[in-house]
Amino acid sequence: MHAMVLPAPRARLQMEERPDPLPGEGQVRVKISACGVCRTDLHLVDAELPDIRYPIVPGHEIVGRVDHVGLNVSTHALGDRVGIPWLGFTCGKCRFCRHGMENLCDAPLFTGYTRDGGYATHTIADARYAFPLGETAGDVEIAPLLCAGLIGWRSLVLAGPAERLGIYGFGAAGHIIAQVAVWQGRAVHAFTRRGDVAAQDLARRLGAVWAGASDEVPDEPLDAAIIYAPAGELVPAALRAVRKGGRVVCAGIHMTDIPSFPYDLLWQERQLVSVANLTRQDGLDFLKVAPQAGVRTETTAFPLDQANEVLSMLRNGQILGAAVLTP
């Protein structure tokens, strides 16, 4: 197999040839056909996540086919197309797992972070955390759904039944969840970097009723807002944009420091919450909703060996929609 490997903090990924891995009990080996490039991968490469063990293969929006089945796996067969998400394992024993909150597990493993991921030709996955995908839609199109879509879905659920919804950061997750929200009958307001006309145009094409810069305030207060961009200064901006009793959801795994802001922005029962990881039920629910909502991802495919260049483009805001690596 071949993999793009991160050898050290803030280093360039290096292409390596490795022995083909063998799945253990309860695991499957997947031959990868597509892997989305997520902003979390940037946080990994930039050493902004804690306790990174090097070397590590990034990537957690994986689509591929099972080509080796380990012992005691009855859920997958050779040739099955599966999707492998960020959450790769949970202990099943801690208080969070026992109470239906496996996304907060005390001893999890995360694909492309604490176990090797999808910037490769093959990977090993716990069979319980490999979603069956069926045969509809293409591999590249589906890949961003495995994180941008799943975390986006969880954040949308946490936003509650907001009729007027703000989306801050209109990248991979934003453009997917906007389609679901519009399908649900919500009025979507898209907030982008100032001057990002392409993202604003995309938002309007996908049904947003308004698109503008993230420092602008809508004509009427929002019922809720979701922040996908990892910029802490958007928190007070979003609180300023929501109505009394409104909710702001921070959807990223990492965010720059939130600046101080007056209590008046939070007062009147506004709520500020965060999203952490996902549950398997989130995945099952969203993968059922996505085709019903007619979700179509805006993707650009790149060869696996261009991973460094793609990450730089993502860092500089040069990716419209989502980027996907194809081995």
C-alpha positions in Angstrom: 0.0 0.0 0.0 1.0 3.7 -0.3 0.1 6.5 2.1 0.8 10.2 2.6 2.3 10.3 6.1 2.7 13.2 8.5 6.1 12.5 10.1 6.3 15.4 12.6 4.5 18.6 13.7 3.9 21.1 10.8 5.9 18.9 8.4 5.0 18.2 4.8 3.3 14.9 4.2 5.5 12.2 2.7 4.5 9.4 0.3 5.5 6.1 1.8 5.2 2.5 0.7 4.1 0.1 3.4 3.3 -3.5 3.8 -0.4 -4.2 3.2 -2.1 -4.1 6.6 -4.1 -7.1 7.9 -7.4 -6.6 9.8 -7.7 -8.0 13.3 -10.7 -9.5 14.9 -13.8 -7.3 14.3 -12.0 -5.3 11.6 -12.1 -4.9 7.9 -9.5 -3.7 5.4 -10.8 -1.1 2.9 -9.3 -0.3 -0.5 -9.8 3.4 -0.7 -11.3 5.1 -3.7 -11.8 8.6 -2.3 -11.0 10.6 0.9 -12.3 14.1 1.6 -10.0 16.8 2.8 -11.4 18.3 6.0 -10.3 21.4 7.9 -9.6 19.1 10.9 -6.8 17.6 8.7 -5.3 21.1 8.7 -5.5 21.3 12.5 -3.7 18.0 12.6 -0.9 19.0 10.2 -0.5 22.4 12.1 -0.3 20.6 15.4 -3.3 22.4 16.8 -4.8 19.1 18.2 -3.5 17.6 21.4 -1.6 14.3 21.9 -0.8 13.6 18.2 1.3 10.5 17.8 3.7 10.6 14.8 3.9 9.3 12.2 0.2 9.4 11.3 -1.8 9.1 8.1 -4.5 11.9 8.0 -8.0 11.6 6.5 -11.4 10.7 7.9 -13.9 11.1 5.1 -13.2 7.7 3.5 -15.1 5.8 0.8 -13.9 2.5 -0.4 -14.6 -1.2 -0.7 -13.9 -4.0 1.7 -11.1 -6.2 0.4 -10.3 -8.2 3.5 -12.5 -9.3 6.4 -11.2 -10.1 9.8 -12.5 -12.7 12.2 -16.0 -12.4 13.7 -17.3 -9.8 11.2 -20.7 -10.6 10.0 -21.9 -7.1 8.9 -19.6 -6.6 5.9 -18.6 -8.8 3.0 -15.9 -8.6 0.3 -16.7 -5.8 -2.2 -19.1 -3.9 0.0 -18.8 -0.2 -0.4 -18.4 1.5 3.0 -17.8 4.9 4.5 -15.4 5.4 7.4 -15.9 8.5 9.5 -14.0 10.5 12.2 -15.2 8.3 15.1 -13.3 5.0 14.7 -13.9 3.3 18.0 -15.5 3.7 21.4 -15.0 1.7 24.5 -18.7 0.9 25.2 -18.0 0.9 28.9 -17.6 4.4 30.2 -20.5 6.4 31.5 -20.9 8.3 28.2 -21.1 5.2 26.1 -23.5 3.6 28.5 -25.9 6.6 28.3 -26.0 7.0 24.6 -23.3 9.7 24.3 -20.6 7.7 22.6 -19.4 10.8 20.9 -18.0 11.8 24.3 -16.4 8.4 25.0 -13.5 8.5 27.5 -11.3 6.2 25.4 -12.1 6.7 21.7 -10.1 6.3 18.6 -10.4 8.8 15.8 -9.7 8.0 12.2 -6.8 10.0 10.8 -5.8 11.3 14.2 -5.3 8.5 16.7 -5.4 5.8 14.1 -4.2 5.9 10.5 -6.7 7.3 8.1 -7.6 7.7 4.4 -4.8 9.6 2.7 -3.7 6.2 1.5 -4.6 3.3 -0.8 -5.8 1.1 2.0 -6.9 1.4 5.7 -8.1 -0.7 8.5 -11.4 0.0 10.2 -13.4 -1.3 13.1 -16.4 -3.0 11.2 -18.8 -1.4 13.7 -17.8 2.1 12.5 -17.9 1.5 8.8 -21.2 2.7 7.4 -22.7 0.7 4.5 -23.1 3.1 1.5 -24.9 1.1 -1.1 -24.3 1.8 -4.8 -26.0 5.2 -5.5 -23.9 8.4 -6.1 -20.2 8.5 -6.9 -17.3 7.9 -4.4 -16.0 11.4 -4.7 -19.4 13.0 -4.3 -20.1 10.9 -1.1 -16.7 11.4 0.6 -17.5 14.9 2.2 -20.6 13.5 3.7 -18.5 11.3 6.1 -17.5 14.3 8.2 -18.6 17.7 6.8 -22.0 16.1 6.4 -22.1 14.2 9.6 -20.8 16.9 11.9 -23.0 19.4 10.0 -26.0 17.2 10.6 -25.3 17.0 14.3 -24.9 20.7 14.5 -28.1 21.3 12.6 -30.0 19.1 15.1 -28.5 21.0 18.0 -29.5 24.3 16.5 -33.1 23.2 17.1 -36.2 24.1 14.9 -34.8 27.5 13.8 -36.7 29.0 10.9 -34.1 31.7 10.3 -30.7 29.9 10.3 -27.3 31.5 10.0 -24.3 29.5 8.7 -20.9 31.1 9.4 -18.3 29.6 7.1 -19.6 28.3 3.8 -17.2 25.5 3.0 -17.6 21.8 2.9 -20.0 21.5 5.9 -21.8 24.7 5.2 -22.7 24.0 1.6 -24.0 20.5 2.6 -26.1 21.5 5.6 -27.5 24.5 3.7 -29.1 22.1 1.3 -30.7 20.1 4.1 -31.9 23.2 5.9 -33.5 24.6 2.7 -35.2 21.2 2.1 -36.5 21.4 5.7 -38.1 24.8 4.8 -35.7 27.0 6.7 -34.5 30.4 5.6 -30.7 30.1 5.3 -28.4 33.1 5.8 -24.8 32.4 4.7 -21.9 34.3 6.2 -18.4 34.1 4.5 -15.1 35.8 4.5 -15.4 39.4 3.2 -15.0 39.4 -0.5 -15.6 35.7 -1.0 -18.0 36.2 -3.9 -17.7 32.6 -5.1 -18.9 31.1 -1.8 -21.7 33.7 -1.6 -22.8 32.9 -5.1 -22.7 29.1 -4.3 -24.9 29.8 -1.2 -27.5 31.6 -3.2 -27.5 28.8 -5.9 -28.2 26.3 -3.1 -31.2 28.3 -1.9 -29.9 30.7 0.7 -32.1 33.8 1.1 -29.1 36.0 2.0 -25.4 35.8 1.6 -22.8 38.3 2.8 -19.7 38.9 5.0 -19.4 37.5 8.5 -19.2 40.9 10.0 -22.6 41.9 8.6 -25.8 41.7 10.6 -29.0 40.4 8.9 -32.0 42.6 8.6 -34.0 40.5 11.1 -32.5 38.5 14.0 -31.7 34.9 13.4 -33.3 32.0 15.4 -30.0 30.1 15.5 -26.6 30.2 14.0 -24.0 27.5 13.3 -20.3 28.4 13.2 -18.2 26.1 10.9 -15.2 28.5 10.5 -12.5 28.0 13.2 -12.5 31.7 14.1 -13.3 32.6 17.7 -14.2 36.2 16.7 -17.3 34.8 15.0 -18.8 33.8 18.4 -19.7 37.3 19.5 -20.7 38.2 15.9 -23.1 35.3 15.8 -24.5 36.1 19.3 -25.1 39.6 18.1 -27.1 38.2 15.1 -29.4 35.9 17.0 -32.7 36.9 18.7 -33.6 36.6 22.3 -33.6 32.9 23.3 -31.5 32.1 20.1 -28.8 29.5 20.0 -25.2 29.6 18.6 -23.6 26.2 17.8 -19.8 26.0 17.5 -19.3 23.0 15.2 -15.5 22.7 14.9 -13.1 20.5 16.8 -10.7 23.5 17.1 -11.3 27.2 17.2 -9.1 30.2 17.8 -9.6 32.0 21.2 -13.0 33.6 21.6 -12.5 37.3 22.4 -14.2 38.8 25.4 -17.6 40.2 24.8 -20.2 42.0 26.9 -22.7 39.9 28.8 -25.5 41.7 27.0 -24.7 39.5 23.9 -25.5 36.4 25.9 -28.2 37.7 28.1 -31.9 37.2 27.4 -31.5 33.4 27.4 -29.3 33.2 24.3 -27.4 29.9 24.3 -23.8 29.0 23.3 -23.1 25.3 22.7 -20.4 23.1 21.1 -20.5 20.0 19.0 -18.1 17.1 19.7 -17.6 14.3 17.3 -20.6 12.2 16.3 -22.4 9.0 17.2 -23.1 6.1 14.9 -26.8 7.0 15.0 -25.9 10.4 13.7 -24.3 8.7 10.7 -27.2 6.4 10.0 -29.7 9.2 10.3 -27.8 11.6 8.0 -27.0 9.1 5.4 -30.7 8.4 5.2 -31.7 12.1 5.1 -29.1 13.2 2.5 -30.6 11.5 -0.5 -34.1 12.5 0.6 -33.0 16.2 0.7 -31.3 15.8 -2.7 -27.9 16.8 -1.3 -25.3 17.3 -4.0 -21.7 18.1 -3.0 -19.6 20.6 -4.7 -16.3 18.7 -5.1 -12.9 19.0 -6.8 -10.8 15.8 -7.0 -7.1 15.7 -6.7 -4.5 12.8 -6.9 -3.3 11.5 -3.6 0.2 12.7 -4.1 -1.0 16.3 -4.2 -2.3 16.3 -0.6 0.2 18.9 0.6 -0.9 21.3 -2.2 -4.6 20.7 -1.5 -4.1 21.4 2.3 -2.4 24.7 1.4 -5.3 25.6 -0.9 -7.7 24.8 1.9 -5.7 26.9 4.4 -5.8 29.9 2.0 -9.6 29.6 1.3 -9.0 28.5 -2.3 -11.4 25.5 -2.2 -15.0 26.0 -3.2 -17.1 23.3 -1.6 -14.9 20.3 -0.7 -11.7 18.8 -2.0 -11.3 15.0 -2.3 -8.2 12.9 -2.8 -8.3 9.9 -5.0 -5.6 7.2 -4.7 
